[in-house]
């Protein structure tokens, strides 16, 4: 089940979309304006956003920029088949495009496909990590990471902006249960900082570390 935000100016269409996705056990929230959606995204938890591409780009730009920073997925809905490539190029995070008119099954499939893509591809700002190919890129450039560095970065990207203890990182990244190996976290954090930039991983005093991507 996923939390889904539907930004659709036509209330009837939005309601039908919500009904279809609720049948797949998703939790849906409907709004009719980008401003309402932006407020939810700024103050809420992770969502998959279904966005009508007809909405004014002057409004949508800030919304998409924020979603891209957070690494949250977007499903664009458009009636213009010629717009598909442009929409994919517009959003650098995980995204999909659904052509209207569409059936309930097509909507459900598009959301399921995007959720599958999102589960293997983590995106925060210009940092992207593909758990399937085990590759990470920053500003489009491939990062050369050891297996341990990749595991640590994966753990940090799963909880962006959250302060994680060294013990939590040990368990998540390497499956360690003890507390006697925390020094290895510090060593690998330093190595990641050299590759990502020193400001990307913040030290949280007396606790651990937090990933901070501008």
Residue, then its C-alpha position, 0 to 999 in steps of 0.5 A: x500500500x502507498x500514500x497517493x496524492x492526486x492533483x486533478x482539477x476535475x473533481x469527478x475525474x479525481x474521485x474516479x482515480x481515487x476509487x480505482x487506487x483505493x481498490x488496490x489498497x492505496x491511501x488516496x488524498x485528492x486536491x484540485x490545485x497545485x497550491x493545495x498539493x504543495x502544502x501537503x508535500x511540504x508538511x506531510x510524509x512521502x507520497x506518490x503524486x499523480x499530477x495532471x499535466x494540464x495544470x499551469x507550469x508556473x504553478x507546477x514548477x515549484x511543486x516538481x522541484x520540491x518533489x525532486x529534492x525529496x526524491x518522491x515519485x510523480x505520475x504525470x497524466x496527459x492527453x498529449x502523446x507528443x508530450x510524453x518524452x518532454x515530461x520524462x525529461x522534465x522530472x529527474x526523479x522516478x516518474x511515469x506518464x499515463x495517457x488519457x483517457x485511461x481505464x481504472x486498470x491502466x491507472x492501477x498498472x501505471x501506479x504499480x509500475x512506478x512503485x516498483x521502479x521507485x523501490x529499486x531507484x532512490x533519488x535525492x536531488x542530483x544523487x541517484x542510487x539503483x539497487x538493481x544495477x548497484x550503481x550510484x550517480x551524482x550530477x549524472x556522473x557515476x560514483x565509484x563505490x565499494x560494496x560497503x560504501x554502497x550499502x551505507x549510502x543506501x541506508x542513508x538514502x532510505x531515510x533522508x533528512x533523518x538522524x541515524x545512529x551509528x548502530x542503526x547504520x550498522x544494522x541497516x547497511x551491514x546487518x551488524x547487531x553489536x555496538x562494538x563496530x561503530x568505528x567502521x561507520x565513521x571510516x566509511x562516512x569519511x570516504x563517502x564525504x570525499x566522493x559526495x562532497x563534505x557537506x552532503x553528510x551531516x554529523x549529528x552531535x552525540x547521535x550519528x549522521x544525516x544525509x543532506x542533499x541540496 
